[in-house]
Amino acid sequence: MEIREQKNEGGPGIDPAVELPRSESAGESGGSEIRIALPSGQVRRYPAGTTAAAVADTIRPGLRAKAAAARLDGRLVDLDRPLESGGALELLLPDDPAALELLRRSAAHVLAHALKRLYGDAAVTIGSCFAGQDGFGCDARLAAPVGAGELVRIEKEMERIVAEDLPFTRMSRSRSEAEERLAEGGEALQLELLRERPDDGPYAFYGHGGFEALEEGPLLPSTGRLKAFRLMSVAGAYWRGDSGRPMLQRIHGAAFWKKAQLGEHLERLEEARRRDHRKLGKELQLFLFLEEAPGMPFYLPRGMAVRTALEDFARRLQLRRGYEEVRTPLLMNRRLWEESGHWDHYKDQMYFCDVDGSPYALKPMNCPGHMLIFGSRLRSYRELPLRLAEFGQVHRHEFSGALSGMMRVRSFCQDDAHLFVRPDQIGEEIGRVMDLIDEVYGRLGFSYRMELSTRPADSMGAAELWEQAEGALRDVLERRGADYRLNEGDGAFYGPKIDYHVLDALGRSWQCGTIQLDFQIPEKFDLGYVGEDGARHRPVVIHRAVYGSIDRFLGILTEHFAGAFPLWLAPVQARVLPVSEAQREAAERMRERLAEAGLRADADSRAEKLGSRIRDAQLAKIPYMLVVGEAEADAGRAAVRSRGGGDLGTMELEAFIRLAEKEIQSKIG
């Protein structure tokens, strides 16, 4: 084997670097020496106990100062942790997503430390990143609630801890030492978590400046690495999500590597507040949420117009592709849900009532009703694939604290479909569904990413059927060259699925469409069809949704377009504005003609100045305004103004109708 000497870039005690064949293990140690494989392919020898920080010094000056931590054989380790065995080492730099999570976990420690300094009797438990919030947080048991005004004071204390540049130090403690330490510090919350751990330790703690907490790590080298953070909110949160447990204070913040990144994040949050569908829904008179039905939206006429446009769009595309629309009852006997498997996996999220002495349930899903329709008569192989679609209203119980406008509701409409297919039709039918979803999202201007979600822990059915279903979905994705990621263990309880995550105008990801392959429920309902051979065969079911929840999708669209819906979706597509009372009748005739042509139009004939009414139309985000003065009224014309393009000049009403119809047709086909 050829070995070439390399220039020694190391510090004291570092052996010259050598290149070794990749087949030679980099993890072998010889006595007090370890071998470290670098991403470049080089393998270097170091004394056992060398830290990742020291390795960084031998690679390039200043690299230690940039690195947040390191990966040793894929496992994250602190920069200053002694390396007792060799392996593949990669330094974790700020552009690595794992480094940002580590930064935020470190920020959570500094927040907890600040709370202990300011409120000595506080008990804290540290959360590294609260899902979906792009930040860090800490839950604390405090003597009195912390108001929003206190956040500035806490943040100032965090800044003092950062300025002290305190090193984060990892400590290992036995169970008895850990329990004693937490008890002495009054950390009842962490002590509870520790006592539930099944292992006997040792347990990792991280400390800085006299404060320490139970933490697996790794963390940044020191508090001084935190340069850009902001405390954002404080709210109540039940300990461990249990309403029977004490209410804690949850403080949440945002943290980034650079102040510019934090600034951009705060701007995005401000833009998100401006686009909040709850705010716009009220301003644009789309929907309401009332105490009489928590988590159940009330659609106002304008909101219903948008929802109907979405349904009609999907309905047209489905009918072209051979779908047949059905409607199933909202309320069905409990035995149906036991037969389908929903009772065992979903009963805590269902609503129940008594009907003629028998237990009934509001449907949380449309699937069982479609199974009953398929099984209502003998089917032939010639009928397959059978594509049943339903815009079905479902009800699922969500905790009141989890409700969030249209994004998390208790009553919603699914654009559901179930495709009953022969096994040899699976690939083609899934491909057709993927084409449909791609067309819908494309017409709306959404980009998306896909996930393949596999068997969950609470699944039902035989492992062989799951393997068959997962393999079928994977084959379709790979044959189409689809870019997807694997989401282990997140499938439906009856089958694996492909989930679609759309990206909105702010770059946020929303899970909407889904394709689920199901070998289980046809077995549960003993579904069958007569094959070409005259024998009875079992169909396979493809569950499919494009919008997912129409209500949630409407909320996403409201924020994506900031309420300025494209013409085909706009609740009011055109508003006629008479200049004075004298043109009121002419304006009303124009409105009637627009409605006759299928456009959603109204007329604003209030005794307000024209400029004021134009501003109101702009605030209502109406795509077109038709201004009618004396000359226009006599000639059957209008001065047309567009929401985005300004003054389009005077045109005949029929010419405007053709313009609007062409714009709508270009989007919905």
Number of C-alpha atoms within 10 A of each C-alpha: 5 6 9 10 9 12 9 13 14 19 12 7 10 17 15 14 20 16 15 18 14 11 6 9 16 24 16 14 19 13 8 11 18 22 23 28 23 17 11 7 12 17 24 22 20 24 20 18 16 20 19 25 22 19 22 21 16 16 15 11 10 10 17 21 13 13 20 27 28 25 17 21 15 11 10 20 22 24 25 19 17 15 20 14 20 27 21 20 23 22 25 22 18 18 9 11 11 15 22 20 19 22 26 28 26 27 32 28 30 26 27 28 24 22 22 18 15 13 14 13 15 21 22 26 25 24 19 21 21 13 8 8 11 16 26 29 28 26 27 26 21 18 11 9 15 17 11 14 10 11 19 13 13 21 20 12 19 27 20 15 20 18 14 13 16 18 17 22 19 21 16 15 15 13 17 11 13 23 19 12 16 20 14 10 18 15 21 18 19 20 19 12 11 19 13 8 10 7 10 11 14 14 17 17 17 21 18 19 14 7 16 20 24 23 21 13 17 23 28 25 22 17 26 16 20 23 15 17 23 19 20 17 15 21 15 15 19 15 19 13 10 10 11 9 11 14 20 20 22 22 24 24 24 22 26 23 18 13 13 11 14 18 15 11 16 15 12 14 13 12 14 17 14 13 20 19 26 20 15 21 24 13 13 19 16 25 21 16 17 10 7 7 11 15 25 21 19 14 18 15 13 18 21 15 18 21 20 15 17 18 15 13 17 19 19 13 16 19 13 8 13 12 20 14 15 14 15 18 11 16 16 19 17 20 14 17 21 14 14 21 20 21 17 13 16 14 18 11 15 19 15 15 14 11 12 6 7 10 13 19 22 19 26 24 19 25 19 21 19 21 21 14 13 20 16 10 10 11 17 15 19 11 12 15 20 19 22 22 25 22 22 22 22 19 20 20 17 17 13 12 7 11 16 11 22 26 18 18 23 21 21 23 19 23 22 24 27 26 24 28 21 19 14 9 13 21 15 11 19 23 16 12 20 21 11 17 20 16 14 18 16 13 12 13 14 16 16 18 16 20 19 24 22 24 23 16 10 12 20 18 15 10 11 9 14 22 14 14 24 23 13 17 23 17 13 18 20 11 10 10 9 12 10 16 12 13 16 13 16 18 23 18 21 23 29 30 27 27 23 27 19 20 18 18 16 13 11 13 17 17 17 19 23 23 24 24 27 24 22 23 21 20 15 14 16 12 21 22 23 16 15 11 8 10 9 16 17 18 22 26 27 22 23 25 24 25 25 19 26 24 24 21 21 20 20 25 20 21 26 23 13 18 24 23 20 17 20 23 22 20 29 22 21 26 25 28 27 27 22 16 13 12 21 21 13 21 29 18 16 25 22 17 16 22 14 11 13 11 21 21 21 20 20 19 19 13 10 11 10 17 10 10 18 19 11 13 21 17 14 17 21 25 24 26 25 25 23 25 21 13 11 20 21 11 11 16 22 25 19 22 20 15 15 12 9 11 13 11 9 16 16 14 20 15 11 18 16 12 11 19 16 12 14 16 10 11 16 19 10
